[in-house]
Amino acid sequence: MTVVERIAANPRSLSVAHATARSRDGVVDAMRGIAILMVIGIHSLPQPLDAIWATSLDAALRPCVPVFLFVSGYLTALSGRVPLAKRLKAALIPYAIAFAAAYAYMALHNPAMDHRITTTLARFGLGYVFVYYYVFVYICCTLGLWLVFAVGGTGRPDSRKRIAALLILSIGCGLLAGSYLDPAISRLGASDALLDEVRMRDIPFWFSFVALGALTALFADLTDQSIRRSLLGAMLGAYMLYAAVRILNLGDAATYDSTAFFLYAALFCILLFAIQPGSPLLGWIGSGSYFIYLWHIFIVMALRDHTTLRHLGGVASFAVSSGLTVLVSAAALLAVRQLASPRLCRWLGA
């Protein structure tokens, strides 16, 4: 959902360090398209994740949020600036509209819902409706990226080194936060439900993916075919480690901010970027990924609450739910873009 100028993609350029935003636009949109399809897959899985296949698939799809944050950092490093007001406006207006709809849906399905103004404001600020925690994460990471570039002093002779040092330090801090947030909060007597909500909003950890994307734009060159093969092998090994940790409940088996998750998700992001997906269909889906993110969950929840899909069995219900959600979301995106005014499209995130 990063705000960038829509420009048609040029022929592929595999040099990350010297690429321009123009040559990368199609690739970035395709990456977003893959990521939003992964989001739909996660939310379509039967809950709770009791079966090994479901946990394994959930683990495989989890790099979706890191991909969005990675490309945000990458695009920012290319441009050398953070258009803060523009990004916040593009994120908050569609979110406010979707939040109102989600709040109404939740209220209709929960007569005992707490409607106090302080609770409602907390829900809005923390993204505590449906799966909207990512909005809170994105805004905080955008503010963090703006701070890094402001402190780094864009335009100064040594700004590149200063910014790189801050980004590397941010990754270290993110890993520390991911490692010690769980035990620190547990010692305070937090419940498992509260702990899970806090970990979903572990901003230092999530910002590490933004920093990784920016560092990739500043320094990495992924043109060599052998590098991509090495990345693929490393990523598969990291996935098996992360999946095993979760399935066997070994050590820090958290879904989100564990070291095993960071290793897998970071390698997934870099490998995906090295492969340079250029599918026009994925690019079209990715260009409307924020709209799909905000509204697809209504389809998932309606199927879960008002149909008998669960009786089909885990695999069949997942296939039907994810397939229908993708089709309806894409149709809604197409309809909005065809029928709505440009302003309304922006307000809806399309």
Order of alpha helices (4+ residues) and beta strands (2+ residues): alpha-alpha-alpha-alpha-alpha-alpha-alpha-alpha-alpha-alpha-alpha-alpha-alpha-alpha-alpha
